Amino acid sequence: MLSPSQSYDLFEINKNYYQWFASTTKTFWSNPIFGLLPSPVPPAFAAWGKVTEHALSRISMKPDWNISSYISGDSEYHVNEKIILNLPFCNLLKFESTNPKPEKQKVLIVAPMSGHYATLVRKTVISLLPDCEVYVTDWKNARDIPFSKGKFDIEDFTKYLIEFFKELSPKLHVLAVCQPAPLALAATAFLAKNKKYLPSSLTLIGGPIDPNANPTSVTDFGNKIQMDRLKNLMTMSVGVNYKGVGRMVYPGIIQIMSFLSMNLSNHQKAFNEQIIKEINGCASEFDRHNTFYDEYLAVMDMTAEFYLSTVDRIFKKREIAQNEFTLDGHFLDLNDIKSVPTFVIEGKNDDISAPGQCLAALHILKNLPEELKFNYLHENAGHYGIFSGKAWRKDIKPKYIDFINKF
């Protein structure tokens, strides 16, 4: 029986082995000598090796933000990344722009801690830079955080949000994408009780406020599996090759296997089509396939306590949906939120947080006046499209800018 740390190392060894095998296959079958053979076999194997090596090399590798400038009107403005707060589990980043536009709206994008790096919201950042002063929660890979830094669960996540809200107040607009949506509500309730450091607005995009409002395969899994079984199956301790050795985590590589299995046939089709493009010489390093999968396959480890407490308290016990969430033993009453304009955005084709799960927030906030409640359902958008794709750029972002400009 393997120990938790040995299991973690085994995952890494297997990934590295298959990456080496794919690289070797690519190199061998790309030998010019095979060009003398009238056979489709060598280019097919070489293409398979190249596509597979590229994909495996992206797993666990944090992508760069790669935001050095943006175009607004007829001008190009340079952008610098600046760390505002450096906390053990997260950096609060600011994207400083040379755009002299006065009184730009201050927006904090609360990126999801759901297995992907915060760079998943890169396109969201770029799209907002012409109109906003943009900040992002850049969550760190748990395997790189020393065990001595302590635990990090959903209550610690909520405390981080409270600290960020305080740091950036006043006149802060909060945009919570997917996973952090319920905890952004909790953080707002904490601040509302004392009526200090409240955000000027709160926008929740495709988040599991009430997972039972419209169940998906994600919520069904969370409801059915027992917590002890989940802990034994899905968590393990970080191996000796990383700073976080000994820390219990939900490994990113398990997360990406779960993501892929949800739409396995679509992913298989996409990779087969990319192999054919390589054979025909039509593929490139920055084509649409690589651009998407370079981000999609880049996964990070979450602390085991964060993963398990999310499943237990958000999905199983539905503490936010039932207005029963506590922080350090103290009840956070969502009914204390009485003056924060709240905008809920969903996609009709979202198969992770289905329509209705996020909209539940507006029903829970019983003391928030109806004139401060807003919602929008995009008829064609899936989960990623509502904050990063064409639907966001063309339809949702203009509505969001109009919303925050009202407050």
C-alpha positions as CSV (number, residue, x, y, z in Angstrom):
1,M,0.0,0.0,0.0
2,L,1.5,3.3,-1.1
3,S,1.7,6.2,1.4
4,P,0.0,9.5,0.5
5,S,3.4,11.1,-0.5
6,Q,4.4,8.0,-2.5
7,S,1.1,8.3,-4.4
8,Y,1.8,11.9,-5.2
9,D,5.3,11.1,-6.5
10,L,3.8,8.2,-8.5
11,F,1.5,10.6,-10.3
12,E,4.4,12.9,-11.1
13,I,6.6,10.0,-12.2
14,N,3.9,8.7,-14.6
15,K,3.3,12.1,-16.1
16,N,7.1,12.7,-16.6
17,Y,7.4,9.2,-18.1
18,Y,4.6,9.7,-20.7
19,Q,6.0,13.1,-21.5
20,W,9.4,11.6,-22.1
21,F,7.8,8.8,-24.2
22,A,5.9,11.3,-26.3
23,S,9.0,13.5,-26.8
24,T,11.1,10.4,-27.8
25,T,8.3,9.3,-30.2
26,K,8.2,12.7,-31.8
27,T,12.0,12.9,-32.2
28,F,12.4,9.4,-33.6
29,W,9.7,9.6,-36.2
30,S,10.6,13.1,-37.2
31,N,14.0,11.8,-38.5
32,P,14.3,13.0,-42.2
33,I,15.2,9.5,-43.2
34,F,11.5,8.5,-42.9
35,G,10.7,11.1,-45.5
36,L,12.0,8.7,-48.0
37,L,9.3,6.2,-47.1
38,P,5.9,6.5,-48.9
39,S,4.0,5.7,-45.7
40,P,1.7,7.8,-43.5
41,V,2.9,6.0,-40.3
42,P,6.0,8.2,-39.5
43,P,4.3,11.6,-39.8
44,A,1.3,10.2,-37.8
45,F,3.5,9.0,-34.9
46,A,5.6,12.2,-35.0
47,A,2.4,14.3,-34.9
48,W,1.0,12.2,-32.0
49,G,4.2,12.6,-30.1
50,K,4.4,16.4,-30.6
51,V,0.7,17.0,-29.6
52,T,1.0,14.7,-26.5
53,E,4.3,16.1,-25.3
54,H,3.0,19.7,-25.7
55,A,-0.1,18.8,-23.6
56,L,1.7,17.0,-20.8
57,S,4.3,19.7,-20.5
58,R,1.5,22.2,-19.6
59,I,0.2,20.2,-16.7
60,S,1.2,21.8,-13.3
61,M,3.1,24.6,-15.1
62,K,1.8,28.0,-14.2
63,P,1.2,30.1,-17.3
64,D,2.5,33.7,-17.5
65,W,0.0,36.5,-17.4
66,N,1.6,37.9,-20.6
67,I,-0.2,41.2,-20.3
68,S,2.3,43.8,-21.3
69,S,0.0,46.2,-23.1
70,Y,-3.5,46.7,-24.4
71,I,-5.2,48.8,-27.2
72,S,-7.8,51.4,-26.4
73,G,-9.1,53.5,-29.2
74,D,-6.1,54.4,-31.3
75,S,-3.5,54.1,-28.6
76,E,-1.5,51.4,-27.0
77,Y,-0.9,51.5,-23.2
78,H,1.8,49.5,-21.3
79,V,0.9,47.4,-18.3
80,N,3.0,46.3,-15.3
81,E,2.1,43.7,-12.7
82,K,2.5,44.9,-9.2
83,I,2.1,42.8,-6.0
84,I,0.0,44.8,-3.6
85,L,-0.2,42.1,-0.9
86,N,2.0,39.0,-0.7
87,L,0.2,36.5,1.6
88,P,1.2,32.8,2.1
89,F,-1.5,31.4,-0.2
90,C,-2.2,34.4,-2.5
91,N,-0.8,37.5,-4.1
92,L,-3.1,40.4,-4.6
93,L,-2.0,41.7,-8.0
94,K,-2.6,45.1,-9.6
95,F,-2.3,45.6,-13.4
96,E,-0.9,49.1,-13.6
97,S,-1.6,50.9,-16.8
98,T,-0.1,54.0,-18.4
99,N,-3.6,55.0,-19.5
100,P,-4.1,58.5,-18.0
101,K,-7.9,58.1,-18.1
102,P,-9.2,59.7,-14.8
103,E,-11.5,58.1,-12.3
104,K,-11.4,54.6,-13.7
105,Q,-13.5,52.2,-11.8
106,K,-11.6,50.0,-9.3
107,V,-12.4,46.3,-9.9
108,L,-11.2,43.3,-7.9
109,I,-11.5,40.0,-9.9
110,V,-11.7,37.2,-7.4
111,A,-10.3,34.4,-9.5
112,P,-11.5,30.8,-8.7
113,M,-9.4,28.5,-6.6
114,S,-10.8,25.4,-8.3
115,G,-7.7,23.7,-9.7
116,H,-6.7,26.2,-12.4
117,Y,-4.4,29.1,-11.9
118,A,-5.8,32.6,-11.8
119,T,-4.5,33.2,-15.3
120,L,-7.7,31.6,-16.4
121,V,-9.2,35.1,-16.1
122,R,-6.5,36.7,-18.3
123,K,-8.9,37.6,-21.0
124,T,-11.2,39.1,-18.4
125,V,-8.4,41.3,-17.2
126,I,-7.4,42.4,-20.7
127,S,-11.0,43.3,-21.6
128,L,-11.5,45.4,-18.5
129,L,-8.2,47.4,-18.6
130,P,-9.4,50.1,-20.9
131,D,-12.2,51.0,-18.5
132,C,-11.1,49.9,-15.1
133,E,-8.2,49.8,-12.6
134,V,-7.9,46.0,-12.3
135,Y,-6.8,43.8,-9.4
136,V,-6.7,40.0,-9.2
137,T,-6.4,37.3,-6.6
138,D,-3.4,35.3,-7.8
139,W,-3.8,32.1,-5.8
140,K,-0.6,30.1,-5.2
141,N,0.0,26.4,-5.8
142,A,-0.4,24.5,-2.5
143,R,2.5,22.2,-3.3
144,D,4.9,25.2,-3.2
145,I,3.7,26.5,0.2
146,P,5.7,25.2,3.2
147,F,3.8,23.1,5.7
148,S,4.8,25.6,8.4
149,K,2.5,28.2,6.9
150,G,-0.5,26.3,8.3
151,K,-3.9,25.3,7.0
152,F,-6.1,27.0,4.4
153,D,-9.8,26.2,4.2
154,I,-12.9,28.1,3.0
155,E,-12.9,30.2,6.2
156,D,-9.3,31.2,5.5
157,F,-10.3,32.0,1.9
158,T,-13.1,34.2,3.2
159,K,-10.7,36.0,5.6
160,Y,-8.4,36.7,2.6
161,L,-11.3,38.3,0.7
162,I,-12.2,40.4,3.7
163,E,-8.5,41.6,3.9
164,F,-8.5,42.4,0.2
165,F,-11.8,44.3,0.4
166,K,-10.4,46.4,3.2
167,E,-7.1,47.0,1.5
168,L,-8.8,48.3,-1.7
169,S,-11.7,50.2,-0.3
170,P,-13.4,52.5,-0.8
171,K,-15.2,52.5,-4.1
172,L,-14.3,48.9,-4.9
173,H,-16.3,46.8,-7.3
174,V,-16.0,43.0,-6.6
175,L,-16.3,40.5,-9.5
176,A,-16.3,36.9,-8.2
177,V,-15.9,34.2,-10.8
178,C,-17.4,30.8,-10.2
179,Q,-16.0,29.1,-7.1
180,P,-15.5,32.2,-4.9
181,A,-19.0,33.5,-5.5
182,P,-20.5,32.1,-2.2
183,L,-17.5,33.1,-0.2
184,A,-17.6,36.6,-1.7
185,L,-21.1,36.8,-0.3
186,A,-19.9,35.7,3.1
187,A,-17.1,38.2,3.1
188,T,-19.6,41.0,2.2
189,A,-21.9,39.9,5.0
190,F,-19.0,40.1,7.5
191,L,-18.3,43.7,6.4
192,A,-22.0,44.6,6.2
193,K,-22.5,43.9,9.9
194,N,-20.2,46.8,10.8
195,K,-21.1,48.8,7.8
196,K,-17.4,49.4,7.0
197,Y,-15.2,48.7,3.9
198,L,-18.3,47.5,2.0
199,P,-17.8,47.1,-1.8
200,S,-19.6,49.5,-4.1
201,S,-21.0,46.6,-6.0
202,L,-20.8,42.8,-6.0
203,T,-21.0,40.7,-9.2
204,L,-21.3,36.9,-9.1
205,I,-20.5,35.0,-12.2
206,G,-21.6,31.3,-12.6
207,G,-21.0,30.4,-8.9
208,P,-22.5,27.6,-6.8
209,I,-24.5,29.7,-4.4
210,D,-27.2,27.0,-4.2
211,P,-25.9,23.8,-5.9
212,N,-29.3,22.2,-5.5
213,A,-31.1,24.9,-7.4
214,N,-30.2,23.1,-10.7
215,P,-28.0,20.1,-10.0
216,T,-25.2,19.0,-12.4
217,S,-22.8,16.1,-12.5
218,V,-20.5,18.2,-10.3
219,T,-23.1,18.7,-7.6
220,D,-24.4,15.2,-7.8
221,F,-20.9,13.9,-7.2
222,G,-20.5,16.2,-4.2
223,N,-23.8,15.1,-2.7
224,K,-23.4,11.4,-3.1
225,I,-19.8,10.7,-2.0
226,Q,-19.0,10.3,1.7
227,M,-16.4,12.7,3.1
228,D,-14.1,10.0,4.4
229,R,-14.1,8.2,1.1
230,L,-13.5,11.6,-0.7
231,K,-10.6,12.3,1.6
232,N,-9.0,8.8,1.0
233,L,-9.6,8.9,-2.8
234,M,-8.8,12.4,-3.7
235,T,-6.2,13.8,-1.3
236,M,-2.5,13.0,-0.7
237,S,0.5,14.6,0.8
238,V,3.0,16.5,-1.4
239,G,6.1,14.6,-2.3
240,V,9.7,15.4,-1.5
241,N,10.5,17.4,-4.6
242,Y,8.4,20.5,-3.6
243,K,8.5,23.1,-0.8
244,G,5.2,21.9,0.5
245,V,6.4,18.4,1.3
246,G,4.1,16.8,3.8
247,R,1.1,19.2,3.1
248,M,-2.1,17.3,2.3
249,V,-3.5,18.5,-1.1
250,Y,-6.1,17.7,-3.7
251,P,-3.6,17.4,-6.6
252,G,-4.2,19.3,-9.8
253,I,-3.5,16.3,-11.9
254,I,-6.6,14.5,-10.4
255,Q,-8.6,17.7,-11.0
256,I,-7.7,17.8,-14.7
257,M,-8.6,14.1,-15.1
258,S,-12.0,15.0,-13.6
259,F,-12.4,18.0,-15.9
260,L,-11.5,15.9,-19.0
261,S,-13.8,13.0,-18.0
262,M,-16.8,15.4,-18.0
263,N,-16.5,15.9,-21.8
264,L,-14.1,13.2,-22.8
265,S,-15.4,12.6,-26.3
266,N,-15.1,16.4,-27.1
267,H,-11.5,16.5,-25.8
268,Q,-10.6,13.3,-27.7
269,K,-12.0,14.8,-30.9
270,A,-10.1,18.1,-30.3
271,F,-6.8,16.2,-29.8
272,N,-7.4,14.0,-32.9
273,E,-8.1,17.0,-35.0
274,Q,-4.9,18.7,-33.8
275,I,-2.9,15.6,-34.7
276,I,-4.3,15.7,-38.2
277,K,-3.4,19.4,-38.4
278,E,0.1,18.5,-37.4
279,I,0.3,15.8,-40.1
280,N,-1.0,18.3,-42.7
281,G,1.4,21.1,-41.5
282,C,-1.6,23.3,-40.5
283,A,-0.9,23.5,-36.8
284,S,1.1,26.3,-35.0
285,E,2.4,27.0,-31.5
286,F,-0.3,29.7,-30.9
287,D,-3.2,28.3,-32.8
288,R,-6.7,28.1,-31.2
289,H,-6.2,24.5,-29.9
290,N,-2.9,25.3,-28.1
291,T,-4.1,28.6,-26.8
292,F,-7.1,26.9,-25.1
293,Y,-5.4,23.8,-23.8
294,D,-2.3,25.6,-22.6
295,E,-4.5,27.2,-20.0
296,Y,-7.0,24.4,-19.5
297,L,-4.4,21.8,-18.8
298,A,-2.4,24.1,-16.4
299,V,-3.6,23.0,-13.0
300,M,-2.5,23.6,-9.4
301,D,-2.9,21.7,-6.2
302,M,-5.4,22.9,-3.6
303,T,-5.0,22.3,0.1
304,A,-6.9,19.2,1.1
305,E,-8.8,21.2,3.8
306,F,-10.0,23.8,1.3
307,Y,-11.2,21.1,-1.2
308,L,-12.9,19.0,1.5
309,S,-14.5,22.0,3.3
310,T,-15.8,23.3,0.0
311,V,-17.5,20.0,-0.8
312,D,-18.8,19.5,2.7
313,R,-20.0,23.1,3.5
314,I,-20.9,24.6,0.1
315,F,-22.3,21.5,-1.7
316,K,-23.4,19.0,1.0
317,K,-24.6,21.2,3.8
318,R,-25.3,24.2,1.6
319,E,-24.4,26.7,4.3
320,I,-24.5,29.7,2.0
321,A,-27.8,28.6,0.4
322,Q,-29.3,28.0,3.9
323,N,-27.7,31.2,5.3
324,E,-25.9,29.2,7.9
325,F,-22.3,30.0,7.2
326,T,-20.0,30.7,10.2
327,L,-16.5,32.2,10.4
328,D,-14.5,31.2,13.5
329,G,-17.7,30.1,15.1
330,H,-19.5,33.3,14.5
331,F,-22.6,33.3,12.3
332,L,-22.4,35.5,9.2
333,D,-26.0,36.7,8.4
334,L,-26.5,37.3,4.7
335,N,-29.5,39.4,5.6
336,D,-27.0,42.1,6.9
337,I,-26.4,42.9,3.2
338,K,-28.8,45.7,2.6
339,S,-27.1,48.2,0.4
340,V,-24.6,46.5,-1.9
341,P,-25.9,46.4,-5.5
342,T,-25.6,42.7,-6.7
343,F,-25.4,41.5,-10.2
344,V,-25.7,37.8,-11.1
345,I,-24.4,36.6,-14.5
346,E,-25.1,33.0,-15.8
347,G,-24.8,31.1,-19.0
348,K,-27.6,28.9,-20.3
349,N,-25.2,26.2,-21.4
350,D,-23.1,26.2,-18.2
351,D,-22.7,22.5,-17.3
352,I,-20.6,23.2,-14.1
353,S,-22.7,25.9,-12.3
354,A,-26.0,25.5,-14.1
355,P,-28.4,28.4,-14.4
356,G,-30.2,29.0,-11.2
357,Q,-27.4,28.1,-8.9
358,C,-25.9,31.6,-8.9
359,L,-29.3,33.4,-9.3
360,A,-30.2,31.9,-5.9
361,A,-28.1,34.7,-4.4
362,L,-30.8,37.2,-5.2
363,H,-33.5,35.1,-3.4
364,I,-31.2,34.6,-0.4
365,L,-30.5,38.4,0.1
366,K,-34.0,39.1,1.5
367,N,-33.1,42.5,3.0
368,L,-31.5,43.8,-0.2
369,P,-34.0,46.1,-2.0
370,E,-35.2,44.8,-5.4
371,E,-33.8,47.9,-7.2
372,L,-30.3,46.8,-6.2
373,K,-30.7,43.3,-7.6
374,F,-29.7,42.6,-11.2
375,N,-29.3,39.5,-13.2
376,Y,-28.4,38.4,-16.8
377,L,-28.7,35.0,-18.5
378,H,-26.7,34.6,-21.7
379,E,-28.6,32.3,-24.0
380,N,-25.5,30.7,-25.7
381,A,-22.7,30.9,-23.2
382,G,-21.1,27.9,-21.4
383,H,-19.1,28.1,-18.1
384,Y,-16.0,29.7,-19.5
385,G,-17.7,31.9,-22.0
386,I,-19.5,34.0,-19.4
387,F,-16.3,35.5,-18.2
388,S,-13.6,34.8,-20.8
389,G,-15.1,34.1,-24.2
390,K,-16.9,35.8,-27.1
391,A,-20.1,36.0,-25.0
392,W,-18.3,38.0,-22.3
393,R,-16.5,40.3,-24.7
394,K,-19.5,41.2,-26.9
395,D,-22.5,40.9,-24.7
396,I,-21.7,40.5,-21.0
397,K,-18.8,42.9,-20.4
398,P,-20.8,46.0,-21.8
399,K,-23.6,45.2,-19.4
400,Y,-21.1,44.8,-16.5
401,I,-19.5,48.2,-17.3
402,D,-22.9,49.8,-17.4
403,F,-23.8,48.2,-14.1
404,I,-20.7,49.4,-12.1
405,N,-20.9,52.9,-13.7
406,K,-24.3,53.3,-12.0
407,F,-22.7,53.0,-8.5
